[in-house]
Amino acid sequence: MTLPRFGRRSLILGGAILAATALAGTALAHHGWSWAEAGMIELTGTITSITIAPPHPIIEVDAEGEIWTVELGNPTLTERSGFVEGAAEVGQEIVALGNRDADGSPRMKAVRITIGDKVYDIYPDRIPAQ
């Protein structure tokens, strides 16, 4: 079957819109907060590894023998907070404030991290007033 020229364009355009919508939904699910609990927790532990790479920098933290994944903002947002490569080292103590994974796993999305006397507000608008 041969489609008229207008029909092929519509089909291609419709497919492109459908693909873009599906990818946008995936990106929003990954970058959103829907996977995290509403309430905030504070986690204190020792840094076991640091990865500053897209899509999100990650700090692995040993908190009383349990390894937690502390996810920061995207690299640009994290850098704006002042947390850049070399700002922390394995073995340093960290305090992370953020939202725990709703499934109960040892993972959190940090809104603030404190290393030594330096505070990095990654998502300042999400930090509760004290």
N, CA, C and O atoms as CSV, one atom per row, in Angstrom:
chain,resi,resn,atom,element,x,y,z
A,1,MET,N,N,0.842,-1.179,0.000
A,1,MET,CA,C,0.000,0.000,0.000
A,1,MET,C,C,0.885,1.241,0.000
A,1,MET,O,O,1.824,1.338,0.791
A,2,THR,N,N,0.595,2.166,-0.864
A,2,THR,CA,C,1.336,3.407,-0.953
A,2,THR,C,C,0.518,4.504,-0.301
A,2,THR,O,O,-0.640,4.735,-0.651
A,3,LEU,N,N,1.146,5.178,0.657
A,3,LEU,CA,C,0.461,6.284,1.318
A,3,LEU,C,C,0.670,7.563,0.539
A,3,LEU,O,O,1.734,7.758,-0.050
A,4,PRO,N,N,-0.306,8.428,0.523
A,4,PRO,CA,C,-0.091,9.734,-0.110
A,4,PRO,C,C,1.030,10.470,0.633
A,4,PRO,O,O,1.301,10.180,1.798
A,5,ARG,N,N,1.658,11.394,-0.025
A,5,ARG,CA,C,2.782,12.123,0.547
A,5,ARG,C,C,2.418,12.718,1.910
A,5,ARG,O,O,3.205,12.620,2.851
A,6,PHE,N,N,1.256,13.323,2.025
A,6,PHE,CA,C,0.810,13.916,3.292
A,6,PHE,C,C,0.684,12.836,4.367
A,6,PHE,O,O,0.996,13.094,5.530
A,7,GLY,N,N,0.238,11.641,4.007
A,7,GLY,CA,C,0.058,10.544,4.953
A,7,GLY,C,C,1.374,10.070,5.545
A,7,GLY,O,O,1.460,9.791,6.741
A,8,ARG,N,N,2.403,9.980,4.701
A,8,ARG,CA,C,3.726,9.558,5.197
A,8,ARG,C,C,4.287,10.580,6.172
A,8,ARG,O,O,4.814,10.205,7.220
A,9,ARG,N,N,4.186,11.839,5.853
A,9,ARG,CA,C,4.672,12.891,6.752
A,9,ARG,C,C,3.956,12.832,8.095
A,9,ARG,O,O,4.582,12.940,9.149
A,10,SER,N,N,2.654,12.663,8.046
A,10,SER,CA,C,1.873,12.593,9.284
A,10,SER,C,C,2.284,11.389,10.120
A,10,SER,O,O,2.379,11.467,11.345
A,11,LEU,N,N,2.524,10.275,9.436
A,11,LEU,CA,C,2.925,9.059,10.126
A,11,LEU,C,C,4.297,9.247,10.794
A,11,LEU,O,O,4.488,8.870,11.951
A,12,ILE,N,N,5.229,9.823,10.065
A,12,ILE,CA,C,6.571,10.072,10.614
A,12,ILE,C,C,6.499,11.074,11.758
A,12,ILE,O,O,7.114,10.857,12.803
A,13,LEU,N,N,5.771,12.155,11.585
A,13,LEU,CA,C,5.626,13.160,12.628
A,13,LEU,C,C,4.962,12.568,13.868
A,13,LEU,O,O,5.392,12.827,14.992
A,14,GLY,N,N,3.921,11.777,13.661
A,14,GLY,CA,C,3.233,11.138,14.782
A,14,GLY,C,C,4.164,10.207,15.542
A,14,GLY,O,O,4.146,10.179,16.773
A,15,GLY,N,N,4.976,9.446,14.819
A,15,GLY,CA,C,5.941,8.544,15.454
A,15,GLY,C,C,6.985,9.316,16.246
A,15,GLY,O,O,7.353,8.916,17.350
A,16,ALA,N,N,7.458,10.412,15.689
A,16,ALA,CA,C,8.457,11.237,16.382
A,16,ALA,C,C,7.880,11.834,17.659
A,16,ALA,O,O,8.549,11.863,18.692
A,17,ILE,N,N,6.653,12.306,17.592
A,17,ILE,CA,C,6.005,12.871,18.784
A,17,ILE,C,C,5.817,11.800,19.842
A,17,ILE,O,O,6.049,12.046,21.026
A,18,LEU,N,N,5.403,10.627,19.430
A,18,LEU,CA,C,5.215,9.519,20.366
A,18,LEU,C,C,6.541,9.144,21.037
A,18,LEU,O,O,6.582,8.941,22.250
A,19,ALA,N,N,7.615,9.052,20.263
A,19,ALA,CA,C,8.933,8.714,20.809
A,19,ALA,C,C,9.412,9.789,21.777
A,19,ALA,O,O,9.923,9.470,22.851
A,20,ALA,N,N,9.255,11.050,21.412
A,20,ALA,CA,C,9.678,12.146,22.288
A,20,ALA,C,C,8.901,12.146,23.592
A,20,ALA,O,O,9.469,12.390,24.657
A,21,THR,N,N,7.614,11.874,23.514
A,21,THR,CA,C,6.788,11.812,24.724
A,21,THR,C,C,7.235,10.682,25.631
A,21,THR,O,O,7.310,10.857,26.847
A,22,ALA,N,N,7.531,9.531,25.061
A,22,ALA,CA,C,7.984,8.387,25.863
A,22,ALA,C,C,9.317,8.697,26.526
A,22,ALA,O,O,9.505,8.388,27.703
A,23,LEU,N,N,10.245,9.301,25.790
A,23,LEU,CA,C,11.550,9.645,26.364
A,23,LEU,C,C,11.413,10.709,27.443
A,23,LEU,O,O,12.104,10.640,28.460
A,24,ALA,N,N,10.550,11.679,27.249
A,24,ALA,CA,C,10.345,12.717,28.261
A,24,ALA,C,C,9.798,12.111,29.540
A,24,ALA,O,O,10.214,12.490,30.634
A,25,GLY,N,N,8.878,11.181,29.414
A,25,GLY,CA,C,8.331,10.516,30.602
A,25,GLY,C,C,9.397,9.769,31.360
A,25,GLY,O,O,9.414,9.797,32.591
A,26,THR,N,N,10.303,9.089,30.640
A,26,THR,CA,C,11.395,8.368,31.279
A,26,THR,C,C,12.328,9.342,31.975
A,26,THR,O,O,12.753,9.092,33.104
A,27,ALA,N,N,12.653,10.447,31.322
A,27,ALA,CA,C,13.547,11.434,31.931
A,27,ALA,C,C,12.921,12.025,33.184
A,27,ALA,O,O,13.602,12.186,34.196
A,28,LEU,N,N,11.648,12.348,33.132
A,28,LEU,CA,C,10.987,12.906,34.309
A,28,LEU,C,C,10.948,11.902,35.448
A,28,LEU,O,O,11.124,12.279,36.607
A,29,ALA,N,N,10.726,10.657,35.146
A,29,ALA,CA,C,10.692,9.635,36.196
A,29,ALA,C,C,12.060,9.510,36.833
A,29,ALA,O,O,12.161,9.349,38.049
A,30,HIS,N,N,13.120,9.581,36.031
A,30,HIS,CA,C,14.467,9.447,36.575
A,30,HIS,C,C,14.866,10.680,37.374
A,30,HIS,O,O,15.434,10.565,38.460
A,31,HIS,N,N,14.571,11.850,36.842
A,31,HIS,CA,C,15.052,13.075,37.466
A,31,HIS,C,C,14.100,13.645,38.510
A,31,HIS,O,O,14.461,14.580,39.225
A,32,GLY,N,N,12.931,13.117,38.607
A,32,GLY,CA,C,11.969,13.615,39.579
A,32,GLY,C,C,12.241,13.081,40.978
A,32,GLY,O,O,13.273,12.460,41.236
A,33,TRP,N,N,11.303,13.333,41.865
A,33,TRP,CA,C,11.427,12.934,43.257
A,33,TRP,C,C,10.397,11.864,43.616
A,33,TRP,O,O,10.271,11.504,44.786
A,34,SER,N,N,9.664,11.352,42.635
A,34,SER,CA,C,8.581,10.423,42.935
A,34,SER,C,C,9.057,9.138,43.603
A,34,SER,O,O,8.276,8.482,44.292
A,35,TRP,N,N,10.304,8.770,43.417
A,35,TRP,CA,C,10.842,7.551,44.016
A,35,TRP,C,C,11.219,7.742,45.483
A,35,TRP,O,O,11.509,6.765,46.175
A,36,ALA,N,N,11.220,8.980,45.966
A,36,ALA,CA,C,11.683,9.276,47.322
A,36,ALA,C,C,10.526,9.548,48.277
A,36,ALA,O,O,9.464,10.023,47.874
A,37,GLU,N,N,10.758,9.234,49.557
A,37,GLU,CA,C,9.771,9.537,50.592
A,37,GLU,C,C,9.636,11.049,50.734
A,37,GLU,O,O,10.557,11.796,50.404
A,38,ALA,N,N,8.492,11.490,51.224
A,38,ALA,CA,C,8.251,12.924,51.394
A,38,ALA,C,C,9.087,13.497,52.535
A,38,ALA,O,O,9.635,14.592,52.406
A,39,GLY,N,N,9.193,12.782,53.638
A,39,GLY,CA,C,9.935,13.284,54.800
A,39,GLY,C,C,11.433,13.189,54.604
A,39,GLY,O,O,11.928,12.337,53.866
A,40,MET,N,N,12.149,14.078,55.279
A,40,MET,CA,C,13.607,14.092,55.170
A,40,MET,C,C,14.242,13.336,56.320
A,40,MET,O,O,13.701,13.253,57.422
A,41,ILE,N,N,15.418,12.784,56.020
A,41,ILE,CA,C,16.227,12.136,57.042
A,41,ILE,C,C,17.616,12.748,57.018
A,41,ILE,O,O,18.011,13.389,56.044
A,42,GLU,N,N,18.351,12.544,58.099
A,42,GLU,CA,C,19.742,12.957,58.157
A,42,GLU,C,C,20.577,11.699,58.309
A,42,GLU,O,O,20.315,10.873,59.184
A,43,LEU,N,N,21.561,11.559,57.474
A,43,LEU,CA,C,22.423,10.384,57.454
A,43,LEU,C,C,23.843,10.818,57.766
A,43,LEU,O,O,24.360,11.746,57.143
A,44,THR,N,N,24.475,10.162,58.718
A,44,THR,CA,C,25.861,10.456,59.074
A,44,THR,C,C,26.691,9.205,58.853
A,44,THR,O,O,26.297,8.110,59.255
A,45,GLY,N,N,27.830,9.367,58.218
A,45,GLY,CA,C,28.689,8.224,57.974
A,45,GLY,C,C,30.020,8.648,57.393
A,45,GLY,O,O,30.399,9.818,57.425
A,46,THR,N,N,30.723,7.649,56.856
A,46,THR,CA,C,32.045,7.861,56.284
A,46,THR,C,C,31.984,7.624,54.780
A,46,THR,O,O,31.402,6.639,54.326
A,47,ILE,N,N,32.578,8.515,54.018
A,47,ILE,CA,C,32.588,8.400,52.563
A,47,ILE,C,C,33.459,7.204,52.163
A,47,ILE,O,O,34.615,7.095,52.571
A,48,THR,N,N,32.875,6.307,51.352
A,48,THR,CA,C,33.634,5.157,50.844
A,48,THR,C,C,33.975,5.304,49.362
A,48,THR,O,O,34.931,4.692,48.887
A,49,SER,N,N,33.204,6.110,48.627
A,49,SER,CA,C,33.542,6.402,47.229
A,49,SER,C,C,32.793,7.651,46.779
A,49,SER,O,O,31.738,7.992,47.314
A,50,ILE,N,N,33.363,8.319,45.788
A,50,ILE,CA,C,32.764,9.530,45.214
A,50,ILE,C,C,32.846,9.406,43.698
A,50,ILE,O,O,33.910,9.121,43.148
A,51,THR,N,N,31.722,9.620,43.026
A,51,THR,CA,C,31.687,9.621,41.565
A,51,THR,C,C,31.027,10.912,41.119
A,51,THR,O,O,29.852,11.147,41.398
A,52,ILE,N,N,31.786,11.744,40.427
A,52,ILE,CA,C,31.248,13.005,39.904
A,52,ILE,C,C,31.052,12.802,38.399
A,52,ILE,O,O,31.952,13.077,37.607
A,53,ALA,N,N,29.881,12.324,38.018
A,53,ALA,CA,C,29.613,12.049,36.604
A,53,ALA,C,C,28.117,12.111,36.360
A,53,ALA,O,O,27.325,11.889,37.276
A,54,PRO,N,N,27.722,12.414,35.117
A,54,PRO,CA,C,26.307,12.389,34.782
A,54,PRO,C,C,25.741,10.983,34.923
A,54,PRO,O,O,26.514,10.032,34.807
A,55,PRO,N,N,24.477,10.788,35.158
A,55,PRO,CA,C,23.503,11.860,35.252
A,55,PRO,C,C,23.510,12.558,36.609
A,55,PRO,O,O,23.063,13.700,36.708
A,56,HIS,N,N,24.014,11.891,37.671
A,56,HIS,CA,C,24.067,12.500,38.994
A,56,HIS,C,C,25.325,12.060,39.710
A,56,HIS,O,O,25.641,10.870,39.722
A,57,PRO,N,N,26.058,12.997,40.312
A,57,PRO,CA,C,27.165,12.583,41.168
A,57,PRO,C,C,26.624,11.713,42.313
A,57,PRO,O,O,25.522,11.936,42.813
A,58,ILE,N,N,27.414,10.734,42.707
A,58,ILE,CA,C,27.024,9.786,43.746
A,58,ILE,C,C,28.121,9.726,44.802
A,58,ILE,O,O,29.308,9.695,44.481
A,59,ILE,N,N,27.706,9.711,46.064
A,59,ILE,CA,C,28.631,9.475,47.171
A,59,ILE,C,C,28.141,8.218,47.883
A,59,ILE,O,O,26.988,8.148,48.307
A,60,GLU,N,N,29.017,7.233,48.011
A,60,GLU,CA,C,28.696,6.031,48.777
A,60,GLU,C,C,29.150,6.293,50.205
A,60,GLU,O,O,30.264,6.760,50.444
A,61,VAL,N,N,28.268,5.985,51.148
A,61,VAL,CA,C,28.520,6.315,52.557
A,61,VAL,C,C,28.320,5.072,53.418
A,61,VAL,O,O,27.307,4.381,53.304
A,62,ASP,N,N,29.301,4.796,54.283
A,62,ASP,CA,C,29.171,3.714,55.268
A,62,ASP,C,C,28.566,4.327,56.526
A,62,ASP,O,O,29.206,5.120,57.216
A,63,ALA,N,N,27.335,3.950,56.808
A,63,ALA,CA,C,26.630,4.438,57.996
A,63,ALA,C,C,26.366,3.233,58.897
A,63,ALA,O,O,25.431,2.465,58.671
A,64,GLU,N,N,27.193,3.084,59.905
A,64,GLU,CA,C,27.064,1.979,60.859
A,64,GLU,C,C,27.062,0.626,60.169
A,64,GLU,O,O,26.250,-0.241,60.494
A,65,GLY,N,N,27.974,0.442,59.210
A,65,GLY,CA,C,28.128,-0.833,58.532
A,65,GLY,C,C,27.225,-1.052,57.338
A,65,GLY,O,O,27.358,-2.069,56.656
A,66,GLU,N,N,26.320,-0.144,57.062
A,66,GLU,CA,C,25.436,-0.254,55.901
A,66,GLU,C,C,25.873,0.786,54.868
A,66,GLU,O,O,26.023,1.963,55.196
A,67,ILE,N,N,26.077,0.353,53.622
A,67,ILE,CA,C,26.501,1.268,52.564
A,67,ILE,C,C,25.275,1.923,51.934
A,67,ILE,O,O,24.379,1.251,51.424
A,68,TRP,N,N,25.264,3.248,51.984
A,68,TRP,CA,C,24.188,4.053,51.422
A,68,TRP,C,C,24.674,4.710,50.138
A,68,TRP,O,O,25.842,5.078,50.016
A,69,THR,N,N,23.762,4.853,49.185
A,69,THR,CA,C,24.008,5.619,47.974
A,69,THR,C,C,23.359,6.983,48.175
A,69,THR,O,O,22.143,7.088,48.329
A,70,VAL,N,N,24.182,8.018,48.170
A,70,VAL,CA,C,23.685,9.388,48.327
A,70,VAL,C,C,23.800,10.056,46.965
A,70,VAL,O,O,24.894,10.355,46.487
A,71,GLU,N,N,22.639,10.282,46.350
A,71,GLU,CA,C,22.582,10.879,45.024
A,71,GLU,C,C,22.483,12.390,45.166
A,71,GLU,O,O,21.667,12.900,45.933
A,72,LEU,N,N,23.325,13.103,44.417
A,72,LEU,CA,C,23.303,14.566,44.435
A,72,LEU,C,C,22.520,15.061,43.224
A,72,LEU,O,O,21.899,14.263,42.522
A,73,GLY,N,N,22.542,16.364,42.972
A,73,GLY,CA,C,21.871,16.925,41.806
A,73,GLY,C,C,22.679,16.643,40.555
A,73,GLY,O,O,23.747,16.035,40.633
A,74,ASN,N,N,22.189,17.076,39.407
A,74,ASN,CA,C,22.973,16.890,38.184
A,74,ASN,C,C,24.320,17.585,38.358
A,74,ASN,O,O,24.449,18.433,39.241
A,75,PRO,N,N,25.332,17.255,37.545
A,75,PRO,CA,C,26.665,17.826,37.759
A,75,PRO,C,C,26.705,19.355,37.813
A,75,PRO,O,O,27.438,19.919,38.625
A,76,THR,N,N,25.939,20.025,36.972
A,76,THR,CA,C,25.937,21.492,36.982
A,76,THR,C,C,25.356,22.035,38.285
A,76,THR,O,O,25.923,22.945,38.890
A,77,LEU,N,N,24.240,21.481,38.710
A,77,LEU,CA,C,23.598,21.908,39.954
A,77,LEU,C,C,24.506,21.630,41.155
A,77,LEU,O,O,24.634,22.465,42.051
A,78,THR,N,N,25.126,20.466,41.164
A,78,THR,CA,C,26.024,20.105,42.258
A,78,THR,C,C,27.223,21.050,42.289
A,78,THR,O,O,27.636,21.491,43.362
A,79,GLU,N,N,27.775,21.359,41.135
A,79,GLU,CA,C,28.911,22.283,41.058
A,79,GLU,C,C,28.525,23.671,41.562
A,79,GLU,O,O,29.313,24.329,42.242
A,80,ARG,N,N,27.308,24.120,41.227
A,80,ARG,CA,C,26.842,25.432,41.705
A,80,ARG,C,C,26.808,25.503,43.226
A,80,ARG,O,O,26.991,26.573,43.807
A,81,SER,N,N,26.574,24.361,43.871
A,81,SER,CA,C,26.537,24.339,45.338
A,81,SER,C,C,27.939,24.483,45.925
A,81,SER,O,O,28.101,24.727,47.121
A,82,GLY,N,N,28.947,24.330,45.067
A,82,GLY,CA,C,30.330,24.396,45.526
A,82,GLY,C,C,30.986,23.034,45.633
A,82,GLY,O,O,32.199,22.941,45.825
A,83,PHE,N,N,30.199,21.977,45.510
A,83,PHE,CA,C,30.756,20.628,45.603
A,83,PHE,C,C,31.284,20.236,44.232
A,83,PHE,O,O,30.522,19.980,43.299
A,84,VAL,N,N,32.604,20.195,44.134
A,84,VAL,CA,C,33.281,19.852,42.886
A,84,VAL,C,C,34.276,18.730,43.169
A,84,VAL,O,O,34.534,18.387,44.323
A,85,GLU,N,N,34.824,18.174,42.109
A,85,GLU,CA,C,35.821,17.126,42.270
A,85,GLU,C,C,36.953,17.633,43.166
A,85,GLU,O,O,37.481,18.723,42.945
A,86,GLY,N,N,37.318,16.856,44.161
A,86,GLY,CA,C,38.371,17.233,45.098
A,86,GLY,C,C,37.852,17.911,46.358
A,86,GLY,O,O,38.624,18.153,47.286
A,87,ALA,N,N,36.552,18.225,46.410
A,87,ALA,CA,C,35.981,18.894,47.592
A,87,ALA,C,C,35.878,17.949,48.783
A,87,ALA,O,O,35.795,18.396,49.927
A,88,ALA,N,N,35.883,16.650,48.520
A,88,ALA,CA,C,35.797,15.650,49.587
A,88,ALA,C,C,36.664,14.461,49.206
A,88,ALA,O,O,36.996,14.255,48.039
A,89,GLU,N,N,37.021,13.681,50.226
A,89,GLU,CA,C,37.854,12.508,49.988
A,89,GLU,C,C,37.272,11.295,50.695
A,89,GLU,O,O,36.563,11.412,51.695
A,90,VAL,N,N,37.588,10.136,50.152
A,90,VAL,CA,C,37.212,8.887,50.808
A,90,VAL,C,C,37.792,8.906,52.224
A,90,VAL,O,O,38.942,9.291,52.436
A,91,GLY,N,N,36.972,8.483,53.183
A,91,GLY,CA,C,37.405,8.444,54.579
A,91,GLY,C,C,36.900,9.608,55.416
A,91,GLY,O,O,36.918,9.551,56.646
A,92,GLN,N,N,36.446,10.676,54.742
A,92,GLN,CA,C,35.921,11.822,55.490
A,92,GLN,C,C,34.512,11.522,55.985
A,92,GLN,O,O,33.777,10.737,55.387
A,93,GLU,N,N,34.153,12.171,57.098
A,93,GLU,CA,C,32.787,12.055,57.604
A,93,GLU,C,C,31.887,12.994,56.811
A,93,GLU,O,O,32.288,14.089,56.415
A,94,ILE,N,N,30.657,12.532,56.592
A,94,ILE,CA,C,29.668,13.309,55.858
A,94,ILE,C,C,28.343,13.252,56.608
A,94,ILE,O,O,27.994,12.237,57.211
A,95,VAL,N,N,27.619,14.355,56.559
A,95,VAL,CA,C,26.236,14.388,57.026
A,95,VAL,C,C,25.407,14.781,55.811
A,95,VAL,O,O,25.619,15.838,55.217
A,96,ALA,N,N,24.465,13.921,55.452
A,96,ALA,CA,C,23.607,14.177,54.292
A,96,ALA,C,C,22.171,14.355,54.760
A,96,ALA,O,O,21.656,13.550,55.535
A,97,LEU,N,N,21.537,15.404,54.289
A,97,LEU,CA,C,20.125,15.658,54.558
A,97,LEU,C,C,19.387,15.439,53.247
A,97,LEU,O,O,19.761,15.995,52.215
A,98,GLY,N,N,18.336,14.626,53.292
A,98,GLY,CA,C,17.604,14.384,52.052
A,98,GLY,C,C,16.457,13.423,52.231
A,98,GLY,O,O,16.023,13.142,53.348
A,99,ASN,N,N,15.975,12.925,51.113
A,99,ASN,CA,C,14.803,12.052,51.069
A,99,ASN,C,C,15.236,10.628,50.755
A,99,ASN,O,O,15.917,10.373,49.761
A,100,ARG,N,N,14.828,9.707,51.620
A,100,ARG,CA,C,15.167,8.302,51.450
A,100,ARG,C,C,14.319,7.679,50.346
A,100,ARG,O,O,13.200,8.117,50.079
A,101,ASP,N,N,14.868,6.657,49.717
A,101,ASP,CA,C,14.142,5.894,48.714
A,101,ASP,C,C,12.886,5.311,49.358
A,101,ASP,O,O,12.957,4.710,50.430
A,102,ALA,N,N,11.753,5.487,48.715
A,102,ALA,CA,C,10.468,5.036,49.261
A,102,ALA,C,C,10.398,3.523,49.419
A,102,ALA,O,O,9.590,3.023,50.202
A,103,ASP,N,N,11.232,2.785,48.688
A,103,ASP,CA,C,11.190,1.326,48.828
A,103,ASP,C,C,11.995,0.836,50.031
A,103,ASP,O,O,12.079,-0.369,50.269
A,104,GLY,N,N,12.589,1.762,50.794
A,104,GLY,CA,C,13.313,1.387,52.007
A,104,GLY,C,C,14.765,1.014,51.785
A,104,GLY,O,O,15.479,0.721,52.744
A,105,SER,N,N,15.215,1.020,50.538
A,105,SER,CA,C,16.616,0.677,50.285
A,105,SER,C,C,17.528,1.790,50.790
A,105,SER,O,O,17.081,2.926,50.950
A,106,PRO,N,N,18.793,1.484,51.043
A,106,PRO,CA,C,19.725,2.493,51.552
A,106,PRO,C,C,20.197,3.448,50.455
A,106,PRO,O,O,21.361,3.435,50.053
A,107,ARG,N,N,19.284,4.257,49.995
A,107,ARG,CA,C,19.545,5.238,48.940
A,107,ARG,C,C,18.791,6.504,49.294
A,107,ARG,O,O,17.668,6.451,49.796
A,108,MET,N,N,19.411,7.637,49.031
A,108,MET,CA,C,18.723,8.901,49.276
A,108,MET,C,C,19.113,9.931,48.239
A,108,MET,O,O,20.175,9.857,47.621
A,109,LYS,N,N,18.221,10.898,48.064
A,109,LYS,CA,C,18.479,12.067,47.222
A,109,LYS,C,C,18.802,13.197,48.189
A,109,LYS,O,O,17.934,13.637,48.943
A,110,ALA,N,N,20.032,13.665,48.172
A,110,ALA,CA,C,20.466,14.684,49.129
A,110,ALA,C,C,20.092,16.086,48.665
A,110,ALA,O,O,20.232,16.422,47.489
A,111,VAL,N,N,19.612,16.901,49.606
A,111,VAL,CA,C,19.363,18.315,49.334
A,111,VAL,C,C,20.502,19.158,49.906
A,111,VAL,O,O,20.744,20.280,49.461
A,112,ARG,N,N,21.196,18.600,50.899
A,112,ARG,CA,C,22.334,19.277,51.533
A,112,ARG,C,C,23.313,18.212,52.007
A,112,ARG,O,O,22.910,17.176,52.535
A,113,ILE,N,N,24.597,18.475,51.816
A,113,ILE,CA,C,25.614,17.631,52.424
A,113,ILE,C,C,26.579,18.529,53.187
A,113,ILE,O,O,26.842,19.666,52.795
A,114,THR,N,N,27.096,17.991,54.283
A,114,THR,CA,C,28.074,18.712,55.090
A,114,THR,C,C,29.291,17.819,55.245
A,114,THR,O,O,29.184,16.672,55.681
A,115,ILE,N,N,30.437,18.351,54.888
A,115,ILE,CA,C,31.693,17.629,55.003
A,115,ILE,C,C,32.646,18.544,55.758
A,115,ILE,O,O,33.006,19.620,55.281
A,116,GLY,N,N,33.053,18.094,56.958
A,116,GLY,CA,C,33.852,18.967,57.821
A,116,GLY,C,C,33.002,20.163,58.200
A,116,GLY,O,O,31.876,20.005,58.672
A,117,ASP,N,N,33.531,21.350,57.997
A,117,ASP,CA,C,32.764,22.558,58.329
A,117,ASP,C,C,32.152,23.214,57.087
A,117,ASP,O,O,31.642,24.332,57.158
A,118,LYS,N,N,32.208,22.514,55.954
A,118,LYS,CA,C,31.684,23.059,54.694
A,118,LYS,C,C,30.315,22.465,54.379
A,118,LYS,O,O,30.134,21.248,54.357
A,119,VAL,N,N,29.355,23.362,54.135
A,119,VAL,CA,C,27.977,22.963,53.818
A,119,VAL,C,C,27.725,23.220,52.331
A,119,VAL,O,O,28.035,24.290,51.808
A,120,TYR,N,N,27.160,22.220,51.670
A,120,TYR,CA,C,26.824,22.312,50.250
A,120,TYR,C,C,25.315,22.164,50.113
A,120,TYR,O,O,24.777,21.068,50.270
A,121,ASP,N,N,24.637,23.262,49.821
A,121,ASP,CA,C,23.188,23.243,49.618
A,121,ASP,C,C,22.918,22.978,48.142
A,121,ASP,O,O,23.003,23.884,47.313
A,122,ILE,N,N,22.592,21.735,47.823
A,122,ILE,CA,C,22.397,21.329,46.440
A,122,ILE,C,C,21.017,21.755,45.938
A,122,ILE,O,O,20.877,22.237,44.814
A,123,TYR,N,N,20.015,21.572,46.773
A,123,TYR,CA,C,18.643,22.000,46.463
A,123,TYR,C,C,18.182,22.945,47.579
A,123,TYR,O,O,17.391,22.532,48.427
A,124,PRO,N,N,18.645,24.185,47.605
A,124,PRO,CA,C,18.321,25.082,48.716
A,124,PRO,C,C,16.825,25.303,48.911
A,124,PRO,O,O,16.377,25.492,50.042
A,125,ASP,N,N,16.044,25.284,47.834
A,125,ASP,CA,C,14.602,25.510,47.959
A,125,ASP,C,C,13.884,24.349,48.637
A,125,ASP,O,O,12.749,24.511,49.085
A,126,ARG,N,N,14.507,23.203,48.721
A,126,ARG,CA,C,13.882,22.027,49.336
A,126,ARG,C,C,14.294,21.846,50.805
A,126,ARG,O,O,13.773,20.966,51.491
A,127,ILE,N,N,15.215,22.667,51.280
A,127,ILE,CA,C,15.697,22.526,52.654
A,127,ILE,C,C,14.684,23.189,53.606
A,127,ILE,O,O,14.344,24.361,53.445
A,128,PRO,N,N,14.213,22.427,54.586
A,128,PRO,CA,C,13.215,22.994,55.506
A,128,PRO,C,C,13.824,24.128,56.345
A,128,PRO,O,O,14.998,24.090,56.715
A,129,ALA,N,N,12.997,25.126,56.629
A,129,ALA,CA,C,13.429,26.235,57.484
A,129,ALA,C,C,13.687,25.699,58.886
A,129,ALA,O,O,12.985,24.808,59.364
A,130,GLN,N,N,14.695,26.251,59.530
A,130,GLN,CA,C,15.033,25.760,60.875
A,130,GLN,C,C,14.589,26.730,61.938
A,130,GLN,O,O,14.793,26.478,63.126
